[in-house]
Amino acid sequence: MAVPLIDLKSEYLELREEVLEAIDGALQTMQLFLGPNVQALESEWADFCGVEHAVGVGDGTDALHLSLRAMGVGPGDEVITVAWTFFASIEAIIHAGAAPKLVDIEPDYFCMDPAALEAAITERTRAVIPVHVYGHPAEMDAIGAICEPRGIRILEDAAQAHGAAYKGRTVGAIGDAGIFSFYMSKNLAGYGEGGMVTTDDEQIATGVRMLRDHGQRRRGTFECIGYNSRLDELQAAIVRIKLRRLAENNERRRQHAARYNQLLQHEDIIVPKTAVGCEHAFHLYTLRSRRRDEIAAALKAAEIGFATHYTNPPHRSAACEAYGLDRAHLPVTEALADEVISLPMYPGLSEAQIEQVAETVLSALG
Ligand SMILES: Cc1ncc(COP(=O)(O)O)c(C=O)c1O
């Protein structure tokens, strides 16, 4: 029996009536420009995260870019992030006109290594983007202790971590601002593109609100050069439906991960860990193994979906050569690129499917 990496179609069929009703409701009102669903989602997401402001934008990449600009990051500034992320985290720094600088990750949870961050800081460092990769929170206390006394802004990239928590606080509410993606495969998503910025900082919130709408604070008054990057009303209507199930779905993801971890005890496999005091959102369930290619071959033969996030981390990409990122010294990142493999993970995964995936993985290792 084939098992997909993620099953969006089954989820849609479960929600179909609610989704169609919400879309019809939005179309009946025709208030499609930052309409009632965008406003309601902003307020609901701010409450969920425990922040003052949530601002809906076109996608997660714009959420990063616009947040950096609203923080005042620009040419001449350096922004430090990790290479163990999706390309967008680096792209956004370049779009803001700043220079990206990459530091290594720690080997247990694959998030920013605070010691590497501290060593990389220069007088030009203006902001830091820790990435809560796969849904696991970065070490925010240590990162805060390094950045705050130096006046360096912290922008959490929580694109993969909706609902994850660090020492009782929801990610996106810990740094100066946080960003989320509502791309369709994310833990909280629409059926297209969308993004959100969360912050307690009035200035950042106002800045992002203006930048997402051509630099307007009020209709017709263009105060700065902005962008056309508003959250779409129909996507917001869909995300609101899924938000009501986010906590329960994240809990299911954690249960699936625990079951995988139980079944996948093998000397050639390192299963994902969760740091004490953290709640993982398990956007991805990613193993580490030197025998990754054998596992991948077995999964492929059994028609089981898998992915390798990230076989080609951004600093190895041609686009980064111009920024000198290809020369970054990132031993943990480099080792992981050859060893990671993500297995099927979504709330509706069944016990039988998990067992089948685990058996297939183990059969590859003998
Ligand atoms: C870590 C990370 N940051 C940023 C983004 C960008 O989000 P979007 O695709 O909504 O632009 C993604 C999307 O996959 C991501 O995984």
The ligand as an SDF file (V2000), in Angstrom:
LIG
                    3D

 16 16  0  0  0  0  0  0  0  0999 V2000
   12.0690   27.8840    7.1000 C   0  0  0  0  0  0  0  0  0  0  0  0
   11.2700   28.5860    6.0430 C   0  0  0  0  0  0  0  0  0  0  0  0
   11.3150   29.9270    5.9770 N   0  0  0  0  0  0  0  0  0  0  0  0
   10.5940   30.6060    5.0750 C   0  0  0  0  0  0  0  0  0  0  0  0
    9.7680   29.9620    4.1670 C   0  0  0  0  0  0  0  0  0  0  0  0
    9.0400   30.7550    3.1460 C   0  0  0  0  0  0  0  0  0  0  0  0
    7.6690   30.6310    3.2240 O   0  0  0  0  0  0  0  0  0  0  0  0
    6.7570   30.8160    1.9150 P   0  0  0  0  0  0  0  0  0  0  0  0
    6.9120   29.5900    1.0830 O   0  0  0  0  0  0  0  0  0  0  0  0
    5.3810   30.9830    2.4450 O   0  0  0  0  0  0  0  0  0  0  0  0
    7.2360   32.0370    1.2040 O   0  0  0  0  0  0  0  0  0  0  0  0
    9.6840   28.5640    4.2160 C   0  0  0  0  0  0  0  0  0  0  0  0
    8.8100   27.8420    3.2700 C   0  0  0  0  0  0  0  0  0  0  0  0
    8.9440   26.6750    3.0410 O   0  0  0  0  0  0  0  0  0  0  0  0
   10.4500   27.8580    5.1710 C   0  0  0  0  0  0  0  0  0  0  0  0
   10.3900   26.5280    5.2680 O   0  0  0  0  0  0  0  0  0  0  0  0
  1  2  1  0
  2  3  1  0
  2 15  2  0
  3  4  2  0
  4  5  1  0
  5  6  1  0
  5 12  2  0
  6  7  1  0
  7  8  1  0
  8  9  2  0
  8 10  1  0
  8 11  1  0
 12 13  1  0
 12 15  1  0
 13 14  2  0
 15 16  1  0
M  END
$$$$
